[in-house]
Amino acid sequence: MQIRMRILFLGLSFMLLSIFSVCAQNKSEVELLIKQGVEKHDKALYSEAIAFYDRALALEKNNVLATAEKAFSLFMLKDYETVVALCEECVRVNRGADLLYEVYNCYGNALDMLKRPEEALHVYDEGIQQFAYFQLYFNKGITLSKLGRSDEALSCFQDAIVLQPQHSSSHYAIAQLAGAENKRIQSIMAFARFLTLEPTGWRAREALGYLQRMMKGNVQKTSNKEINLSINAEALADSQSNPESFGMTELILDLSSAIEHDSKFSHLSDLEHFINKFEKICSSLAENYSKTHKSFFWTHYAPYFIEMKQKKQIKNFAYIIHASSKDTEAMKWLKKNDKKIRTFYDWHNNFKWSK
């Protein structure tokens, strides 16, 4: 009996080892197929990428990563209905899987593209309940923006940034929403932050244009060389009673914009004027900052720009964010100052963001 039991045990052991060996081989092959699919996707060969993902799924039917990547390639092919069906099934059979947040993300995006925003919001919310993933908050914010629910959208973009401070698109979205509500300082800070992360490209050119216009303040030079300065009385009054207001900083910007038209400063370049005014904005933020502040713009953005001034990085910052411009002064500086650029990003990358 003992001999038979040993033989049975050995046979079972060999069988289990064979199963484990096959599983390991399959896993390795699945990972390779997914990698090959991603390489094809990155070359915009979406149909070829999908073929690799399908081969991976044939070996491991419910592989979440292969499904997520396949959904992304299908999304790029604008086959949104198939994306929805694929993601819906993946979510159903893989509850609690680690990588499922990417599936939720693609699922919601496809529903949004199919003009089914309420369903998209439901999917994002379901994903958010399970995962603290910044892209889910960001894409929920985009859907809410399309529905005209700006306050809710802003909250989502802020949540995305708390989770991932380096997410440039969330800063861009916040800047646009703040600008649309005539919150100039808030919009300036968000656009400036965006430009540190994405200083080149079409979005950078657009963001820099918005930023430059807002930095000019409410100042107009008339034909007879007089200066018209419009003070935002409402913002100024609000600053007296509302500690979360940026009315005082806005007034400082307007006054600085008026002063730059004085003949004493006519020798300064546009970039030098920009640097001087940004210095004053940061000084005003420092003077009015309090640890009792509760608003996102004071608790998240303001400390970054206050420290930027303290670390003497404003000049480096100003030249870097003008990288997308045609300003010859900026281009010359950027070519000659690699060390200063590295110094700025060493500080920038080590800044401690509030939670």
C-alpha positions in Angstrom: 0.0 0.0 0.0 2.8 2.4 0.9 4.5 1.8 -2.4 1.3 2.4 -4.3 0.7 5.6 -2.4 4.2 6.8 -3.1 3.7 6.1 -6.8 0.4 7.9 -6.8 1.9 10.9 -4.9 4.8 11.1 -7.4 2.5 10.9 -10.3 0.3 13.7 -8.9 3.5 15.8 -8.2 4.7 15.4 -11.8 1.3 16.3 -13.1 1.1 19.5 -11.0 4.6 20.4 -12.1 3.6 20.0 -15.7 0.5 22.2 -15.2 2.6 24.9 -13.5 5.2 24.7 -16.2 2.5 25.2 -18.9 0.9 28.0 -17.0 4.3 29.8 -16.7 4.9 29.3 -20.4 1.5 30.7 -21.2 2.0 33.7 -18.9 5.3 34.5 -20.5 3.9 34.2 -24.0 0.9 36.3 -23.1 3.1 39.0 -21.7 5.2 38.9 -24.9 2.1 39.1 -27.2 0.8 42.1 -25.2 4.2 43.8 -25.5 4.2 43.2 -29.3 0.7 44.6 -29.5 1.7 47.8 -27.6 4.6 48.3 -30.0 2.2 48.1 -33.0 -0.3 50.4 -31.3 2.5 53.0 -30.6 3.2 53.0 -34.4 -0.6 53.6 -35.0 -0.9 50.1 -36.4 -4.1 49.4 -34.4 -5.5 46.5 -36.3 -2.2 44.7 -36.1 -2.0 45.5 -32.4 -5.5 44.0 -31.9 -4.4 40.7 -33.6 -1.6 40.3 -31.0 -4.0 41.0 -28.2 -6.5 38.5 -29.5 -3.7 35.9 -29.6 -2.9 36.7 -25.9 -6.6 36.4 -25.0 -6.8 33.1 -26.7 -4.2 31.8 -24.3 -5.7 33.7 -21.3 -9.3 34.5 -21.9 -9.9 37.0 -19.1 -6.5 38.8 -19.1 -7.3 42.3 -18.0 -4.3 44.0 -19.5 -4.7 42.4 -22.9 -8.4 43.5 -22.8 -7.6 47.0 -21.8 -5.0 47.4 -24.5 -7.3 45.9 -27.1 -10.1 48.3 -26.0 -7.6 51.2 -26.4 -6.7 50.2 -30.0 -10.4 49.7 -30.8 -11.0 53.2 -29.4 -8.4 54.7 -31.7 -10.1 52.9 -34.6 -13.3 54.7 -33.4 -15.1 51.3 -32.9 -16.8 52.6 -29.8 -19.6 50.1 -29.7 -17.2 47.2 -29.7 -15.2 48.9 -26.9 -18.3 49.2 -24.8 -19.2 45.6 -25.2 -15.7 44.4 -24.6 -15.2 46.5 -21.5 -18.6 45.7 -20.1 -17.9 42.0 -20.2 -14.4 42.5 -18.8 -15.7 44.4 -15.8 -18.4 41.7 -15.2 -16.0 38.8 -15.1 -13.0 40.5 -13.4 -14.4 42.3 -10.4 -11.6 43.6 -8.2 -8.8 42.9 -10.6 -5.8 45.3 -10.1 -5.6 46.7 -13.7 -9.4 47.1 -14.2 -9.1 50.9 -13.8 -7.8 51.1 -17.4 -10.8 49.2 -18.6 -13.2 51.5 -16.7 -11.3 54.5 -18.2 -11.7 53.3 -21.8 -15.3 52.1 -21.2 -16.3 55.6 -20.0 -14.5 57.3 -22.8 -16.3 55.2 -25.4 -19.7 55.9 -23.9 -18.9 59.6 -23.9 -17.9 59.4 -27.6 -21.2 57.7 -28.3 -23.0 60.7 -26.7 -24.2 58.7 -23.7 -22.7 61.0 -21.0 -24.9 59.8 -18.1 -23.8 56.2 -18.7 -20.2 57.4 -19.0 -20.5 59.2 -15.6 -21.9 56.0 -14.0 -18.9 54.0 -15.3 -16.4 56.6 -14.1 -18.1 56.6 -10.7 -18.0 52.8 -10.5 -14.3 52.9 -11.3 -13.6 55.7 -8.8 -15.3 53.7 -6.0 -12.7 51.0 -6.6 -9.6 52.8 -7.7 -7.9 56.1 -6.8 -6.9 56.7 -10.5 -6.4 60.2 -11.7 -7.5 59.5 -15.3 -10.9 58.4 -14.1 -11.4 61.8 -12.3 -10.0 63.7 -15.3 -12.3 62.0 -17.9 -15.3 62.4 -15.6 -14.4 66.1 -15.5 -14.4 66.3 -19.3 -17.8 64.7 -19.5 -19.2 67.0 -16.8 -17.7 70.0 -18.7 -19.5 69.0 -21.9 -22.8 68.9 -19.8 -22.1 72.4 -18.6 -21.6 71.2 -15.0 -18.5 73.4 -14.5 -18.3 73.3 -10.7 -18.4 69.5 -10.6 -15.9 69.3 -13.5 -13.5 71.6 -11.6 -13.7 69.4 -8.5 -12.9 66.4 -10.6 -9.8 68.0 -12.2 -8.6 69.1 -8.8 -9.0 65.5 -7.5 -7.0 64.3 -10.5 -4.2 66.8 -9.7 -4.1 65.8 -6.0 -3.6 62.2 -7.2 -1.1 63.1 -9.9 0.3 66.7 -9.6 2.2 66.3 -12.9 -0.9 65.7 -15.0 -0.7 68.6 -17.4 -4.2 68.2 -19.0 -5.9 68.7 -15.6 -4.0 71.9 -15.1 -5.0 73.0 -18.6 -8.6 72.2 -17.9 -8.6 74.1 -14.6 -7.0 77.1 -16.2 -9.7 77.2 -18.9 -12.5 76.9 -16.4 -11.1 79.6 -14.1 -10.5 81.9 -17.0 -14.1 81.4 -18.2 -15.3 82.6 -14.8 -13.0 85.6 -14.9 -10.8 84.3 -12.1 -7.6 85.7 -13.5 -5.0 84.9 -10.8 -6.4 81.3 -10.5 -6.2 80.9 -14.3 -2.7 82.4 -14.4 -1.4 80.0 -11.8 -3.0 76.9 -13.5 -1.7 77.9 -17.0 1.7 78.7 -15.6 1.8 75.3 -13.9 0.7 73.6 -17.1 3.5 75.3 -19.1 6.2 74.0 -16.7 5.0 70.5 -17.6 4.3 71.0 -21.3 6.4 74.0 -22.5 6.2 73.2 -26.2 3.6 72.1 -28.7 0.3 73.6 -29.9 -1.3 73.5 -26.4 1.7 75.3 -25.0 1.4 78.0 -27.6 -2.3 78.4 -26.9 -1.8 78.4 -23.1 1.1 80.9 -23.3 -1.2 83.2 -25.4 -3.9 83.1 -22.8 -1.3 83.7 -20.0 0.3 86.7 -21.7 -3.1 88.3 -22.3 -4.1 87.9 -18.6 -0.7 89.1 -17.5 -1.3 92.4 -19.2 -4.0 93.2 -16.7 -7.0 95.4 -17.2 -4.9 98.1 -18.8 -5.3 99.8 -22.2 -3.1 102.4 -23.8 -5.2 105.0 -25.7 -4.2 106.7 -28.9 -3.2 109.9 -27.1 -0.7 107.9 -25.0 -2.9 107.8 -21.9 -3.4 104.7 -19.8 -6.8 103.4 -18.9 -6.8 101.1 -15.9 -10.0 99.2 -15.0 -10.1 98.0 -11.4 -12.1 94.9 -10.7 -14.0 96.5 -7.8 -16.0 93.3 -7.1 -12.8 91.2 -6.7 -11.2 93.9 -4.6 -14.2 94.2 -2.3 -14.4 90.4 -2.0 -10.7 90.3 -0.9 -11.6 92.4 2.1 -14.3 90.0 3.4 -13.2 86.7 1.8 -9.8 85.3 2.8 -10.0 82.8 -0.1 -10.1 85.7 -2.6 -7.2 86.7 -4.9 -8.6 90.2 -5.3 -5.5 91.9 -3.8 -3.1 90.0 -6.0 -5.3 90.9 -9.0 -5.0 94.6 -8.1 -1.2 94.3 -7.8 -1.1 92.8 -11.3 -3.2 95.6 -12.7 -1.1 98.3 -11.1 2.1 96.6 -12.3 0.7 96.4 -15.8 0.0 100.2 -15.7 3.4 101.1 -14.3 5.2 99.2 -17.1 3.9 101.8 -19.6 5.9 104.5 -17.8 8.8 105.8 -20.0 11.3 104.8 -17.3 10.6 101.2 -18.2 10.5 101.5 -21.9 14.0 99.8 -22.3 12.7 96.5 -20.8 11.7 93.7 -23.1 8.3 92.0 -23.0 9.9 89.0 -21.2 11.5 91.3 -18.6 8.2 92.9 -18.0 6.6 89.5 -17.6 9.3 88.5 -15.1 8.8 91.7 -13.1 5.0 91.2 -12.9 5.2 87.6 -12.1 7.6 88.4 -9.2 5.0 90.8 -7.9 2.2 88.2 -8.2 4.3 85.7 -6.2 5.2 88.4 -3.6 1.5 89.2 -3.2 0.7 85.5 -2.8 3.3 85.2 -0.1 2.0 88.3 1.7 -1.6 87.1 1.7 -1.0 83.4 2.2 -2.3 81.8 5.4 -2.2 78.2 6.7 -5.9 78.6 7.4 -6.7 78.8 3.7 -9.0 76.1 2.4 -9.6 76.7 -1.3 -7.7 74.5 -3.7 -6.0 77.4 -5.5 -4.5 78.6 -2.2 -3.6 75.2 -0.7 -2.3 73.6 -3.9 -1.1 76.3 -6.4 -0.1 79.2 -4.3 2.7 77.4 -2.2 4.4 76.3 -5.5 4.7 79.9 -6.8 5.6 81.3 -3.3 8.5 78.8 -3.1 9.4 79.5 -6.7 10.2 83.0 -5.7 11.9 82.0 -2.5 14.2 79.7 -4.5 14.9 82.4 -7.0 13.5 80.4 -9.9 11.1 82.9 -11.5 13.5 84.0 -14.2 14.3 80.4 -15.1 10.6 79.6 -15.1 9.7 82.6 -17.3 12.2 81.6 -20.0 11.2 78.0 -20.0 7.5 78.6 -20.4 8.2 80.8 -23.4 9.8 77.9 -25.3 6.8 77.7 -27.6 7.0 81.4 -28.5 8.9 83.1 -31.3 10.6 85.4 -28.8 14.3 85.6 -29.9 15.4 86.5 -26.3 13.8 83.4 -25.0 15.3 81.2 -27.7 18.8 82.5 -27.1 18.5 82.0 -23.3 17.2 78.5 -23.7 20.1 77.5 -25.9 22.7 78.9 -23.5 21.3 77.9 -20.1 21.0 74.1 -19.9 22.3 74.2 -16.3 19.7 76.8 -15.2 17.0 74.7 -16.8 18.2 71.6 -15.0 18.3 73.6 -11.7 14.7 74.7 -12.2 13.5 71.2 -12.9 15.5 69.8 -10.0 13.5 72.1 -7.7 10.3 71.6 -9.6 10.5 67.8 -9.4 11.2 67.8 -5.7 8.5 70.2 -4.7 6.3 68.7 -2.0 2.6 69.0 -3.1 -0.2 69.3 -0.6 -2.5 66.3 -0.2 
